[in-house]
């Protein structure tokens, strides 16, 4: 995904987007609210804002699905989480702990920093959380990267 910094969404909205992406197809607002233990109105407000930004297609009283933009961004968010968790695990944290701690700090890592960490790790294929999908520009020289 070109032009992203990795800081476009709040951490809560990023979690909603990852959840919707992983669930696939249409996800109901009530299901999201139950999963995150928040009021449906809280979720509806966030989803409406995310739909206006182009990450979701929101049909009131029906549910949401990710757009192409949302899919690209969700993939980046998952990739970033897995790379941060891998770095933490390589510094002595157990897999579960690395995953939990990564969730607390991953929002601070830009796309550029994520790509640099991936490069420094030798473009790993697996993290403690699962397979790492590589960004098409992660593996190409910086001068050819846009965004």
Backbone as JSON Lines, residues from 0, in Angstrom:
{"i":0,"aa":"X","n":[0.85,-1.17,0.0],"ca":[0.0,0.0,0.0],"c":[0.89,1.23,0.0]}
{"i":1,"aa":"X","n":[0.74,2.07,-0.96],"ca":[1.57,3.25,-1.08],"c":[0.97,4.4,-0.3]}
{"i":2,"aa":"X","n":[1.83,5.29,0.18],"ca":[1.38,6.51,0.81],"c":[0.96,6.4,2.26]}
{"i":3,"aa":"X","n":[1.14,5.26,2.89],"ca":[0.75,5.16,4.3],"c":[1.96,5.36,5.19]}
{"i":4,"aa":"X","n":[1.68,5.83,6.38],"ca":[2.74,6.01,7.37],"c":[2.69,4.94,8.44]}
{"i":5,"aa":"X","n":[1.5,4.39,8.65],"ca":[1.31,3.43,9.73],"c":[0.64,4.06,10.93]}
{"i":6,"aa":"X","n":[0.32,5.35,10.81],"ca":[-0.3,6.07,11.93],"c":[-1.66,6.65,11.56]}
{"i":7,"aa":"X","n":[-2.28,6.12,10.52],"ca":[-3.55,6.67,10.04],"c":[-4.73,6.41,10.98]}
{"i":8,"aa":"X","n":[-4.7,5.3,11.68],"ca":[-5.81,4.94,12.56],"c":[-5.37,4.89,14.02]}
{"i":9,"aa":"X","n":[-6.31,5.2,14.9],"ca":[-6.03,5.03,16.33],"c":[-5.83,3.54,16.61]}
{"i":10,"aa":"X","n":[-5.26,3.23,17.74],"ca":[-5.01,1.82,18.06],"c":[-6.31,1.03,18.13]}
{"i":11,"aa":"X","n":[-7.37,1.62,18.65],"ca":[-8.65,0.91,18.74],"c":[-9.23,0.66,17.35]}
{"i":12,"aa":"X","n":[-9.19,1.67,16.49],"ca":[-9.7,1.48,15.12],"c":[-8.86,0.45,14.37]}
{"i":13,"aa":"X","n":[-7.56,0.46,14.61],"ca":[-6.68,-0.53,13.98],"c":[-7.07,-1.94,14.43]}
{"i":14,"aa":"X","n":[-7.39,-2.1,15.71],"ca":[-7.81,-3.41,16.21],"c":[-9.14,-3.82,15.58]}
{"i":15,"aa":"X","n":[-10.07,-2.88,15.45],"ca":[-11.35,-3.19,14.79],"c":[-11.1,-3.64,13.35]}
{"i":16,"aa":"X","n":[-10.25,-2.92,12.63],"ca":[-9.98,-3.25,11.23],"c":[-9.35,-4.64,11.1]}
{"i":17,"aa":"X","n":[-8.38,-4.94,11.95],"ca":[-7.76,-6.27,11.9],"c":[-8.8,-7.36,12.18]}
{"i":18,"aa":"X","n":[-9.65,-7.12,13.17],"ca":[-10.68,-8.1,13.53],"c":[-11.63,-8.34,12.36]}
{"i":19,"aa":"X","n":[-12.1,-7.27,11.74],"ca":[-13.04,-7.39,10.62],"c":[-12.37,-8.11,9.45]}
{"i":20,"aa":"X","n":[-11.13,-7.76,9.18],"ca":[-10.38,-8.4,8.09],"c":[-10.23,-9.91,8.34]}
{"i":21,"aa":"X","n":[-9.85,-10.27,9.55],"ca":[-9.65,-11.68,9.88],"c":[-10.97,-12.46,9.85]}
{"i":22,"aa":"X","n":[-12.05,-11.83,10.31],"ca":[-13.36,-12.5,10.29],"c":[-13.83,-12.73,8.87]}
{"i":23,"aa":"X","n":[-13.54,-11.78,7.97],"ca":[-13.93,-11.91,6.57],"c":[-15.39,-11.59,6.32]}
{"i":24,"aa":"X","n":[-15.7,-11.32,5.06],"ca":[-17.04,-11.0,4.59],"c":[-17.7,-9.9,5.44]}
{"i":25,"aa":"X","n":[-19.0,-9.99,5.67],"ca":[-19.72,-8.97,6.43],"c":[-19.69,-9.32,7.91]}
{"i":26,"aa":"X","n":[-19.31,-8.34,8.72],"ca":[-19.23,-8.53,10.17],"c":[-20.22,-7.56,10.8]}
{"i":27,"aa":"X","n":[-21.03,-8.06,11.71],"ca":[-22.05,-7.24,12.36],"c":[-21.44,-6.39,13.48]}
{"i":28,"aa":"X","n":[-21.96,-5.19,13.61],"ca":[-21.52,-4.25,14.63],"c":[-21.64,-4.85,16.02]}
{"i":29,"aa":"X","n":[-22.73,-5.56,16.27],"ca":[-22.94,-6.16,17.6],"c":[-21.87,-7.2,17.91]}
{"i":30,"aa":"X","n":[-21.44,-7.94,16.9],"ca":[-20.38,-8.92,17.1],"c":[-19.05,-8.27,17.45]}
{"i":31,"aa":"X","n":[-18.77,-7.15,16.79],"ca":[-17.54,-6.41,17.08],"c":[-17.6,-5.86,18.5]}
{"i":32,"aa":"X","n":[-18.75,-5.27,18.85],"ca":[-18.93,-4.71,20.19],"c":[-18.76,-5.79,21.26]}
{"i":33,"aa":"X","n":[-19.33,-6.95,21.04],"ca":[-19.22,-8.04,22.01],"c":[-17.77,-8.51,22.13]}
{"i":34,"aa":"X","n":[-17.09,-8.65,21.0],"ca":[-15.7,-9.13,21.03],"c":[-14.79,-8.18,21.82]}
{"i":35,"aa":"X","n":[-15.01,-6.87,21.65],"ca":[-14.15,-5.89,22.32],"c":[-14.73,-5.37,23.64]}
{"i":36,"aa":"X","n":[-15.89,-5.91,24.03],"ca":[-16.55,-5.52,25.29],"c":[-16.79,-4.01,25.38]}
{"i":37,"aa":"X","n":[-17.36,-3.47,24.3],"ca":[-17.72,-2.05,24.27],"c":[-19.16,-1.92,23.8]}
{"i":38,"aa":"X","n":[-19.73,-0.74,23.98],"ca":[-21.1,-0.5,23.56],"c":[-21.2,-0.48,22.03]}
{"i":39,"aa":"X","n":[-22.29,-1.01,21.48],"ca":[-22.47,-0.97,20.02],"c":[-22.37,0.44,19.45]}
{"i":40,"aa":"X","n":[-22.85,1.43,20.21],"ca":[-22.78,2.82,19.72],"c":[-21.33,3.29,19.56]}
{"i":41,"aa":"X","n":[-20.45,2.83,20.44],"ca":[-19.03,3.17,20.34],"c":[-18.44,2.6,19.06]}
{"i":42,"aa":"X","n":[-18.78,1.34,18.78],"ca":[-18.29,0.68,17.57],"c":[-18.88,1.36,16.33]}
{"i":43,"aa":"X","n":[-20.17,1.65,16.35],"ca":[-20.82,2.28,15.2],"c":[-20.16,3.6,14.85]}
{"i":44,"aa":"X","n":[-19.84,4.4,15.85],"ca":[-19.18,5.69,15.61],"c":[-17.83,5.47,14.93]}
{"i":45,"aa":"X","n":[-17.03,4.56,15.45],"ca":[-15.71,4.29,14.88],"c":[-15.83,3.73,13.46]}
{"i":46,"aa":"X","n":[-16.76,2.82,13.25],"ca":[-16.93,2.21,11.92],"c":[-17.39,3.24,10.9]}
{"i":47,"aa":"X","n":[-18.26,4.15,11.31],"ca":[-18.72,5.21,10.42],"c":[-17.54,6.08,9.98]}
{"i":48,"aa":"X","n":[-16.68,6.43,10.93],"ca":[-15.49,7.24,10.61],"c":[-14.54,6.47,9.69]}
{"i":49,"aa":"X","n":[-14.38,5.19,9.94],"ca":[-13.49,4.37,9.11],"c":[-14.06,4.2,7.7]}
{"i":50,"aa":"X","n":[-15.39,4.12,7.6],"ca":[-16.02,4.02,6.28],"c":[-15.83,5.32,5.51]}
{"i":51,"aa":"X","n":[-15.98,6.46,6.18],"ca":[-15.77,7.75,5.52],"c":[-14.33,7.89,5.03]}
{"i":52,"aa":"X","n":[-13.39,7.28,5.74],"ca":[-11.98,7.34,5.35],"c":[-11.65,6.31,4.26]}
{"i":53,"aa":"X","n":[-12.6,5.43,3.94],"ca":[-12.41,4.49,2.85],"c":[-11.92,3.1,3.23]}
{"i":54,"aa":"X","n":[-11.79,2.82,4.53],"ca":[-11.29,1.51,4.97],"c":[-12.38,0.44,4.99]}
{"i":55,"aa":"X","n":[-13.62,0.86,5.16],"ca":[-14.74,-0.07,5.29],"c":[-15.9,0.34,4.41]}
{"i":56,"aa":"X","n":[-16.73,-0.64,4.11],"ca":[-18.03,-0.4,3.5],"c":[-19.03,-0.72,4.61]}
{"i":57,"aa":"X","n":[-19.76,0.28,5.05],"ca":[-20.66,0.13,6.2],"c":[-22.1,0.25,5.74]}
{"i":58,"aa":"X","n":[-22.89,-0.77,6.0],"ca":[-24.31,-0.74,5.73],"c":[-25.02,-0.76,7.07]}
{"i":59,"aa":"X","n":[-25.63,0.38,7.47],"ca":[-26.3,0.43,8.77],"c":[-27.3,-0.72,8.95]}
{"i":60,"aa":"X","n":[-27.31,-1.27,10.14],"ca":[-28.18,-2.38,10.55],"c":[-27.88,-3.69,9.82]}
{"i":61,"aa":"X","n":[-26.8,-3.72,9.08],"ca":[-26.41,-4.95,8.37],"c":[-25.01,-5.38,8.77]}
{"i":62,"aa":"X","n":[-24.06,-4.47,8.68],"ca":[-22.69,-4.8,9.06],"c":[-21.66,-4.07,8.21]}
{"i":63,"aa":"X","n":[-20.43,-4.52,8.32],"ca":[-19.33,-3.89,7.59],"c":[-18.47,-4.95,6.91]}
{"i":64,"aa":"X","n":[-17.79,-4.51,5.88],"ca":[-16.78,-5.34,5.22],"c":[-15.64,-4.42,4.84]}
{"i":65,"aa":"X","n":[-14.45,-4.98,4.73],"ca":[-13.29,-4.16,4.39],"c":[-13.28,-3.88,2.9]}
{"i":66,"aa":"X","n":[-12.8,-2.69,2.55],"ca":[-12.61,-2.3,1.16],"c":[-11.21,-2.75,0.74]}
{"i":67,"aa":"X","n":[-10.85,-2.46,-0.48],"ca":[-9.49,-2.76,-0.94],"c":[-8.48,-2.0,-0.11]}
{"i":68,"aa":"X","n":[-8.75,-0.73,0.15],"ca":[-7.87,0.08,1.0],"c":[-7.78,-0.54,2.4]}
{"i":69,"aa":"X","n":[-8.92,-0.94,2.95],"ca":[-8.95,-1.55,4.27],"c":[-8.19,-2.87,4.32]}
{"i":70,"aa":"X","n":[-8.3,-3.65,3.26],"ca":[-7.57,-4.92,3.18],"c":[-6.07,-4.68,3.19]}
{"i":71,"aa":"X","n":[-5.63,-3.73,2.36],"ca":[-4.2,-3.41,2.31],"c":[-3.69,-2.93,3.66]}
{"i":72,"aa":"X","n":[-4.48,-2.08,4.31],"ca":[-4.06,-1.53,5.59],"c":[-4.07,-2.61,6.68]}
{"i":73,"aa":"X","n":[-5.09,-3.46,6.68],"ca":[-5.16,-4.54,7.67],"c":[-3.97,-5.49,7.51]}
{"i":74,"aa":"X","n":[-3.6,-5.78,6.28],"ca":[-2.44,-6.65,6.05],"c":[-1.17,-6.01,6.6]}
{"i":75,"aa":"X","n":[-1.04,-4.69,6.39],"ca":[0.11,-3.99,6.96],"c":[0.09,-4.08,8.49]}
{"i":76,"aa":"X","n":[-1.07,-3.85,9.1],"ca":[-1.17,-3.89,10.56],"c":[-0.78,-5.26,11.11]}
{"i":77,"aa":"X","n":[-1.23,-6.31,10.46],"ca":[-0.89,-7.67,10.9],"c":[0.6,-7.92,10.72]}
{"i":78,"aa":"X","n":[1.13,-7.5,9.58],"ca":[2.56,-7.66,9.31],"c":[3.39,-6.93,10.36]}
{"i":79,"aa":"X","n":[3.0,-5.68,10.65],"ca":[3.73,-4.89,11.64],"c":[3.7,-5.59,13.0]}
{"i":80,"aa":"X","n":[2.53,-6.06,13.4],"ca":[2.41,-6.75,14.69],"c":[3.35,-7.95,14.75]}
{"i":81,"aa":"X","n":[3.37,-8.73,13.7],"ca":[4.19,-9.94,13.7],"c":[5.68,-9.63,13.7]}
{"i":82,"aa":"X","n":[6.08,-8.58,13.03],"ca":[7.5,-8.2,13.03],"c":[7.9,-7.68,14.4]}
{"i":83,"aa":"X","n":[7.07,-6.83,15.01],"ca":[7.39,-6.32,16.35],"c":[7.44,-7.47,17.35]}
{"i":84,"aa":"X","n":[6.48,-8.4,17.27],"ca":[6.49,-9.56,18.18],"c":[7.74,-10.4,17.98]}
{"i":85,"aa":"X","n":[8.18,-10.56,16.75],"ca":[9.38,-11.34,16.48],"c":[10.61,-10.67,17.09]}
{"i":86,"aa":"X","n":[10.71,-9.36,16.94],"ca":[11.83,-8.63,17.55],"c":[11.83,-8.84,19.06]}
{"i":87,"aa":"X","n":[10.67,-8.71,19.68],"ca":[10.58,-8.89,21.13],"c":[10.94,-10.31,21.55]}
{"i":88,"aa":"X","n":[10.51,-11.29,20.76],"ca":[10.83,-12.68,21.1],"c":[12.32,-12.95,20.98]}
{"i":89,"aa":"X","n":[12.96,-12.27,20.05],"ca":[14.41,-12.44,19.9],"c":[15.2,-11.74,21.0]}
{"i":90,"aa":"X","n":[14.48,-10.96,21.8],"ca":[15.11,-10.31,22.95],"c":[14.66,-10.96,24.26]}
{"i":91,"aa":"X","n":[14.25,-12.22,24.18],"ca":[14.02,-13.01,25.38],"c":[12.6,-13.18,25.85]}
{"i":92,"aa":"X","n":[11.62,-12.57,25.2],"ca":[10.24,-12.75,25.63],"c":[9.69,-14.06,25.08]}
{"i":93,"aa":"X","n":[8.87,-14.72,25.89],"ca":[8.19,-15.93,25.45],"c":[7.19,-15.53,24.36]}
{"i":94,"aa":"X","n":[6.82,-16.45,23.47],"ca":[5.92,-16.11,22.36],"c":[4.64,-15.38,22.76]}
{"i":95,"aa":"X","n":[3.91,-15.89,23.74],"ca":[2.68,-15.23,24.16],"c":[2.91,-13.84,24.71]}
{"i":96,"aa":"X","n":[3.96,-13.72,25.5],"ca":[4.32,-12.42,26.07],"c":[4.75,-11.45,24.98]}
{"i":97,"aa":"X","n":[5.51,-11.93,24.0],"ca":[5.95,-11.08,22.89],"c":[4.75,-10.55,22.11]}
{"i":98,"aa":"X","n":[3.78,-11.41,21.89],"ca":[2.57,-11.01,21.17],"c":[1.78,-9.96,21.96]}
{"i":99,"aa":"X","n":[1.61,-10.2,23.25],"ca":[0.87,-9.24,24.1],"c":[1.59,-7.9,24.19]}
{"i":100,"aa":"X","n":[2.89,-7.93,24.37],"ca":[3.66,-6.69,24.48],"c":[3.7,-5.94,23.15]}
{"i":101,"aa":"X","n":[3.79,-6.68,22.05],"ca":[3.79,-6.04,20.73],"c":[2.49,-5.27,20.52]}
{"i":102,"aa":"X","n":[1.39,-5.84,20.97],"ca":[0.09,-5.18,20.82],"c":[0.06,-3.83,21.54]}
{"i":103,"aa":"X","n":[0.81,-3.72,22.62],"ca":[0.85,-2.48,23.4],"c":[1.66,-1.38,22.73]}
{"i":104,"aa":"X","n":[2.66,-1.75,21.93],"ca":[3.58,-0.74,21.4],"c":[3.59,-0.62,19.87]}
{"i":105,"aa":"X","n":[2.97,-1.54,19.16],"ca":[3.09,-1.56,17.71],"c":[2.61,-0.29,17.02]}
{"i":106,"aa":"X","n":[1.65,0.4,17.61],"ca":[1.11,1.62,17.01],"c":[2.18,2.69,16.84]}
{"i":107,"aa":"X","n":[3.26,2.6,17.59],"ca":[4.35,3.59,17.52],"c":[5.27,3.38,16.32]}
{"i":108,"aa":"X","n":[5.17,2.23,15.66],"ca":[6.09,1.89,14.58],"c":[5.52,2.29,13.23]}
{"i":109,"aa":"X","n":[6.23,3.14,12.51],"ca":[5.81,3.57,11.18],"c":[6.01,2.45,10.17]}
{"i":110,"aa":"X","n":[5.46,2.64,8.99],"ca":[5.67,1.66,7.92],"c":[7.15,1.6,7.56]}
{"i":111,"aa":"X","n":[7.8,2.75,7.49],"ca":[9.22,2.77,7.15],"c":[10.04,2.01,8.19]}
{"i":112,"aa":"X","n":[9.77,2.25,9.46],"ca":[10.51,1.54,10.52],"c":[10.21,0.04,10.47]}
{"i":113,"aa":"X","n":[8.96,-0.31,10.22],"ca":[8.59,-1.72,10.1],"c":[9.38,-2.38,8.97]}
{"i":114,"aa":"X","n":[9.47,-1.7,7.83],"ca":[10.24,-2.24,6.7],"c":[11.72,-2.36,7.05]}
{"i":115,"aa":"X","n":[12.25,-1.39,7.76],"ca":[13.66,-1.45,8.15],"c":[13.92,-2.6,9.11]}
{"i":116,"aa":"X","n":[13.01,-2.8,10.07],"ca":[13.17,-3.92,11.0],"c":[13.09,-5.24,10.24]}
{"i":117,"aa":"X","n":[12.18,-5.34,9.3],"ca":[12.04,-6.55,8.5],"c":[13.33,-6.83,7.74]}
{"i":118,"aa":"X","n":[13.89,-5.79,7.14],"ca":[15.15,-5.94,6.41],"c":[16.27,-6.39,7.34]}
{"i":119,"aa":"X","n":[16.35,-5.76,8.52],"ca":[17.43,-6.12,9.46],"c":[17.29,-7.55,9.97]}
{"i":120,"aa":"X","n":[16.07,-8.07,9.95],"ca":[15.83,-9.45,10.38],"c":[16.01,-10.45,9.23]}
{"i":121,"aa":"X","n":[16.32,-9.93,8.03],"ca":[16.51,-10.81,6.88],"c":[15.21,-11.24,6.22]}
{"i":122,"aa":"X","n":[14.17,-10.41,6.33],"ca":[12.85,-10.69,5.74],"c":[12.33,-12.06,6.18]}
{"i":123,"aa":"X","n":[12.11,-12.23,7.48],"ca":[11.66,-13.53,8.0],"c":[10.28,-13.91,7.45]}
{"i":124,"aa":"X","n":[10.04,-15.18,7.37],"ca":[8.76,-15.69,6.87],"c":[7.78,-15.99,8.01]}
{"i":125,"aa":"X","n":[8.31,-16.23,9.22],"ca":[7.46,-16.59,10.35],"c":[7.78,-15.75,11.56]}
{"i":126,"aa":"X","n":[6.75,-15.47,12.33],"ca":[6.87,-14.78,13.61],"c":[6.33,-15.73,14.67]}
{"i":127,"aa":"X","n":[6.39,-15.3,15.91],"ca":[5.8,-16.1,16.98],"c":[4.28,-16.1,16.87]}
{"i":128,"aa":"X","n":[3.72,-15.16,16.1],"ca":[2.26,-15.03,15.94],"c":[1.74,-15.63,14.64]}
{"i":129,"aa":"X","n":[2.63,-16.02,13.75],"ca":[2.18,-16.57,12.48],"c":[3.05,-16.13,11.32]}
{"i":130,"aa":"X","n":[2.58,-16.46,10.12],"ca":[3.32,-16.16,8.9],"c":[3.39,-14.66,8.65]}
{"i":131,"aa":"X","n":[4.54,-14.2,8.17],"ca":[4.73,-12.78,7.85],"c":[4.58,-12.6,6.35]}
{"i":132,"aa":"X","n":[3.58,-11.82,5.97],"ca":[3.37,-11.49,4.56],"c":[4.2,-10.25,4.25]}
{"i":133,"aa":"X","n":[4.99,-10.31,3.21],"ca":[5.88,-9.19,2.91],"c":[5.25,-8.16,2.0]}
{"i":134,"aa":"X","n":[5.45,-6.91,2.37],"ca":[5.04,-5.77,1.57],"c":[5.89,-5.78,0.3]}
{"i":135,"aa":"X","n":[5.31,-5.48,-0.83],"ca":[6.07,-5.55,-2.08],"c":[7.24,-4.58,-2.1]}
{"i":136,"aa":"X","n":[7.16,-3.48,-1.36],"ca":[8.26,-2.52,-1.33],"c":[9.24,-2.76,-0.19]}
{"i":137,"aa":"X","n":[8.91,-3.66,0.7],"ca":[9.81,-3.94,1.82],"c":[11.14,-4.49,1.32]}
{"i":138,"aa":"X","n":[11.07,-5.3,0.29],"ca":[12.27,-5.98,-0.2],"c":[12.97,-5.24,-1.33]}
{"i":139,"aa":"X","n":[12.45,-4.08,-1.74],"ca":[13.12,-3.34,-2.8],"c":[13.9,-2.17,-2.22]}
{"i":140,"aa":"X","n":[14.9,-1.67,-2.93],"ca":[15.73,-0.58,-2.4],"c":[14.89,0.65,-2.04]}
{"i":141,"aa":"X","n":[15.32,1.38,-1.01],"ca":[14.6,2.56,-0.52],"c":[14.31,3.58,-1.61]}
{"i":142,"aa":"X","n":[15.25,3.78,-2.54],"ca":[15.04,4.82,-3.55],"c":[13.86,4.51,-4.47]}
{"i":143,"aa":"X","n":[13.39,3.25,-4.49],"ca":[12.25,2.87,-5.31],"c":[10.95,2.84,-4.53]}
{"i":144,"aa":"X","n":[11.03,3.0,-3.23],"ca":[9.83,2.97,-2.4],"c":[9.14,4.33,-2.44]}
{"i":145,"aa":"X","n":[7.83,4.27,-2.49],"ca":[7.02,5.48,-2.41],"c":[6.16,5.36,-1.17]}
{"i":146,"aa":"X","n":[6.11,6.42,-0.39],"ca":[5.26,6.38,0.8],"c":[5.89,5.85,1.94]}
